[in-house]
Amino acid sequence: MSTTAKLGMNYTGMQMSPKDSEKLMDAVNEVLPDVPGDEGALASERGAMVFEADRIGSVALPGSAKGMLKSGLDKLRGKSPELLIDKLGERLAFERTGVRLYEAVLAKASVLEFGDADDLTGVFKQIRDEEAEHMTVLVEALEHLGADPTSQTPCADVAGVTAMGVMQVLTDPRTNLAQSLNALLTVELTDNAAWELLIDLAEAAGHDGISQSFQLPLAQEREHLVKIKSLLKRELIRDVA
């Protein structure tokens, strides 16, 4: 499967039928002035729905006396343990999805033809394995706080929905390697920023040990970003040159 897009019978642009395009624009100019109202009603309805909607789930109460004690101590210090737990749950969900994303791109890379396939799949396998290791680090951090790592926090729910589009790109048999790498680039950019934020949140909450344990995952995520950017650039330049 080639990286290069091919010229073909693409009928989506207006230039394919100038006569019909002119009629379309004339119709727009004729009809629009007669349509009552504007986007205000839609904005108002959306605002009402936002005001009335419930939150996306909740952070589970600690399931142990140790967890209740730690949460209580954080509350007494003016901290918000549920916020940190929520964001830890988000990263755990994201890293778990990351493993699945790299499994998906590995399946695609194994059947596409290029000269350095072994080198490419080696990179994907390394990143996949490190994403799995990051899950373990996050589980340990949650357990240290007395939280249940198997519960889905609100931000974890949102992270799962966010990743659905990337998974659809990677598992679509029509997407080529460059398109798949471009989707992974979105993931790695998000991952880097999220780990940096998580470290800052852990430090602000007074959990320096947790913050320190996240330094290696952040360093590895930075390497992932460099590798995906380099692979994407290589694939695109290969066809342009």
C-alpha positions as CSV (number, residue, x, y, z in Angstrom):
1,M,0.0,0.0,0.0
2,S,1.5,3.3,-1.1
3,T,1.8,6.3,1.1
4,T,1.1,8.6,-1.8
5,A,-2.5,9.7,-2.5
6,K,-3.6,8.9,-6.0
7,L,-5.4,11.1,-8.5
8,G,-8.9,9.6,-9.2
9,M,-12.5,10.2,-9.8
10,N,-13.2,12.4,-6.7
11,Y,-16.5,14.2,-7.2
12,T,-16.6,16.0,-3.9
13,G,-15.3,19.4,-5.1
14,M,-17.4,22.1,-6.7
15,Q,-14.9,22.5,-9.6
16,M,-16.0,19.1,-11.0
17,S,-19.3,20.8,-12.2
18,P,-19.0,24.5,-12.5
19,K,-22.5,24.8,-14.0
20,D,-24.2,23.0,-11.1
21,S,-22.0,24.9,-8.6
22,E,-23.3,28.2,-10.0
23,K,-26.9,27.0,-9.6
24,L,-26.1,25.9,-6.0
25,M,-24.8,29.3,-5.1
26,D,-27.7,31.0,-6.7
27,A,-30.1,28.8,-4.7
28,V,-28.3,29.6,-1.5
29,N,-28.6,33.4,-2.1
30,E,-32.3,33.0,-2.9
31,V,-33.3,30.7,-0.1
32,L,-31.3,31.9,2.9
33,P,-32.9,35.3,3.3
34,D,-36.3,33.6,3.6
35,V,-35.3,31.2,6.3
36,P,-36.4,32.6,9.7
37,G,-34.2,32.7,12.8
38,D,-30.5,32.1,13.2
39,E,-28.1,30.0,15.2
40,G,-29.2,31.6,18.5
41,A,-31.9,29.1,19.2
42,L,-29.5,26.2,18.8
43,A,-27.0,27.9,21.1
44,S,-29.7,28.5,23.7
45,E,-30.8,24.9,23.6
46,R,-27.3,23.7,24.0
47,G,-26.8,26.0,26.9
48,A,-29.9,24.7,28.6
49,M,-28.8,21.1,28.1
50,V,-25.4,21.9,29.6
51,F,-27.1,23.5,32.6
52,E,-29.4,20.6,33.2
53,A,-27.0,17.7,32.5
54,D,-25.5,15.5,35.2
55,R,-21.7,15.1,35.5
56,I,-19.9,12.2,33.7
57,G,-19.8,9.8,36.6
58,S,-17.9,10.2,39.8
59,V,-14.7,9.2,41.5
60,A,-15.2,6.1,43.6
61,L,-15.0,6.3,47.4
62,P,-11.9,4.6,48.8
63,G,-12.7,0.9,49.4
64,S,-10.4,0.5,52.3
65,A,-9.8,2.1,55.7
66,K,-6.3,3.1,54.6
67,G,-7.7,4.9,51.5
68,M,-10.3,6.7,53.6
69,L,-7.6,7.8,56.0
70,K,-5.4,9.1,53.3
71,S,-8.3,11.0,51.6
72,G,-9.3,12.5,54.9
73,L,-5.8,13.7,55.6
74,D,-5.6,15.3,52.1
75,K,-8.9,17.0,52.8
76,L,-7.6,18.4,56.1
77,R,-4.6,19.8,54.3
78,G,-6.9,21.6,51.9
79,K,-6.1,19.2,49.0
80,S,-8.5,17.6,46.5
81,P,-7.5,13.9,46.4
82,E,-10.4,13.1,44.0
83,L,-9.0,15.4,41.3
84,L,-5.6,13.6,41.3
85,I,-7.3,10.2,41.4
86,D,-9.5,11.3,38.5
87,K,-6.5,12.3,36.4
88,L,-4.6,9.1,37.4
89,G,-7.6,7.1,36.2
90,E,-7.5,9.1,33.0
91,R,-3.9,8.2,32.3
92,L,-4.5,4.6,33.2
93,A,-7.3,4.4,30.7
94,F,-5.2,6.2,28.0
95,E,-2.2,4.0,28.5
96,R,-4.4,0.9,28.3
97,T,-5.8,2.2,25.1
98,G,-2.3,2.9,23.9
99,V,-1.4,-0.7,24.2
100,R,-4.4,-1.6,22.0
101,L,-3.5,1.1,19.5
102,Y,0.0,-0.2,19.0
103,E,-1.4,-3.7,18.7
104,A,-3.6,-2.5,15.9
105,V,-0.8,-0.7,14.0
106,L,1.4,-3.8,14.5
107,A,-1.2,-5.9,12.8
108,K,-1.3,-3.5,9.9
109,A,2.5,-3.1,9.7
110,S,3.0,-6.9,9.6
111,V,1.2,-7.1,6.2
112,L,2.3,-4.0,4.5
113,E,5.4,-4.2,2.3
114,F,8.5,-2.0,3.0
115,G,12.2,-2.8,3.2
116,D,12.7,-2.2,6.9
117,A,9.6,-3.9,8.3
118,D,11.5,-5.6,11.1
119,D,12.9,-2.3,12.3
120,L,9.4,-0.7,12.1
121,T,7.6,-3.4,14.0
122,G,10.4,-3.4,16.6
123,V,9.7,0.2,17.3
124,F,6.0,-0.4,17.6
125,K,6.5,-3.4,20.0
126,Q,8.9,-1.4,22.2
127,I,6.4,1.5,22.5
128,R,3.5,-1.0,23.2
129,D,5.5,-2.7,25.9
130,E,6.4,0.6,27.6
131,E,2.8,1.7,27.5
132,A,1.9,-1.5,29.4
133,E,4.7,-0.7,31.9
134,H,3.2,2.8,32.4
135,M,-0.1,1.1,33.4
136,T,1.7,-0.7,36.2
137,V,3.2,2.6,37.5
138,L,-0.3,4.2,37.5
139,V,-1.9,1.2,39.2
140,E,0.8,1.5,42.0
141,A,0.2,5.2,42.3
142,L,-3.6,4.7,42.7
143,E,-3.1,2.0,45.2
144,H,-0.7,4.2,47.2
145,L,-3.5,6.7,47.5
146,G,-5.9,4.0,48.6
147,A,-7.9,4.3,45.4
148,D,-9.3,1.4,43.3
149,P,-7.5,1.2,40.0
150,T,-10.2,-0.9,38.4
151,S,-12.9,1.8,38.8
152,Q,-13.5,4.1,35.8
153,T,-13.2,7.8,36.7
154,P,-15.0,10.6,34.8
155,C,-11.8,11.7,33.0
156,A,-11.1,8.0,32.2
157,D,-14.5,7.8,30.5
158,V,-13.7,10.9,28.4
159,A,-10.3,9.6,27.5
160,G,-11.8,6.4,26.2
161,V,-14.2,8.3,24.0
162,T,-11.4,10.6,22.7
163,A,-9.3,7.6,21.7
164,M,-12.1,6.0,19.7
165,G,-11.4,8.1,16.6
166,V,-7.7,7.1,16.5
167,M,-8.7,3.4,16.9
168,Q,-11.0,3.7,14.0
169,V,-8.2,5.1,11.8
170,L,-5.8,2.4,12.8
171,T,-8.2,-0.5,12.3
172,D,-9.6,0.8,9.0
173,P,-8.1,-1.5,6.3
174,R,-8.0,1.4,3.8
175,T,-5.6,3.6,5.8
176,N,-1.9,3.3,4.9
177,L,1.1,3.5,7.2
178,A,1.6,7.2,7.0
179,Q,-2.0,7.9,7.9
180,S,-1.8,5.5,10.8
181,L,1.4,7.2,12.0
182,N,-0.3,10.6,11.8
183,A,-3.1,9.3,14.0
184,L,-0.5,8.0,16.5
185,L,1.2,11.4,16.5
186,T,-2.0,12.9,17.9
187,V,-1.9,10.3,20.7
188,E,1.8,10.8,21.5
189,L,1.4,14.6,21.6
190,T,-1.5,14.3,24.1
191,D,0.4,11.7,26.1
192,N,3.4,13.9,26.6
193,A,1.4,16.9,27.7
194,A,-0.7,14.8,30.0
195,W,2.2,13.2,31.8
196,E,3.8,16.6,32.4
197,L,0.5,17.8,33.9
198,L,0.1,14.7,36.0
199,I,3.6,15.3,37.5
200,D,2.7,18.9,38.3
201,L,-0.6,17.8,39.9
202,A,1.1,15.1,42.1
203,E,3.7,17.7,43.3
204,A,1.0,20.3,44.0
205,A,-0.9,17.6,46.1
206,G,2.3,16.9,48.1
207,H,2.9,13.4,46.7
208,D,6.5,13.8,45.7
209,G,7.1,10.0,45.6
210,I,4.4,9.6,43.0
211,S,5.7,12.6,41.0
212,Q,9.2,11.0,41.0
213,S,7.9,7.7,39.8
214,F,6.4,9.4,36.8
215,Q,9.7,10.8,35.5
216,L,10.7,7.6,33.6
217,P,7.3,7.3,31.9
218,L,7.5,10.9,30.8
219,A,11.1,10.4,29.4
220,Q,9.9,7.3,27.5
221,E,6.9,9.2,26.2
222,R,9.2,11.9,24.9
223,E,11.1,9.2,23.0
224,H,7.9,7.8,21.6
225,L,7.0,11.2,20.2
226,V,10.4,11.6,18.6
227,K,10.2,8.1,17.0
228,I,6.7,8.5,15.7
229,K,7.5,11.9,14.2
230,S,10.6,10.5,12.6
231,L,8.8,7.5,11.1
232,L,6.0,9.7,9.7
233,K,8.5,12.1,8.2
234,R,10.5,9.2,6.7
235,E,7.4,7.6,5.1
236,L,6.2,10.9,3.6
237,I,9.6,12.0,2.3
238,R,10.1,8.6,0.7
239,D,7.3,9.2,-1.7
240,V,7.9,12.9,-2.2
241,A,11.5,12.7,-3.1
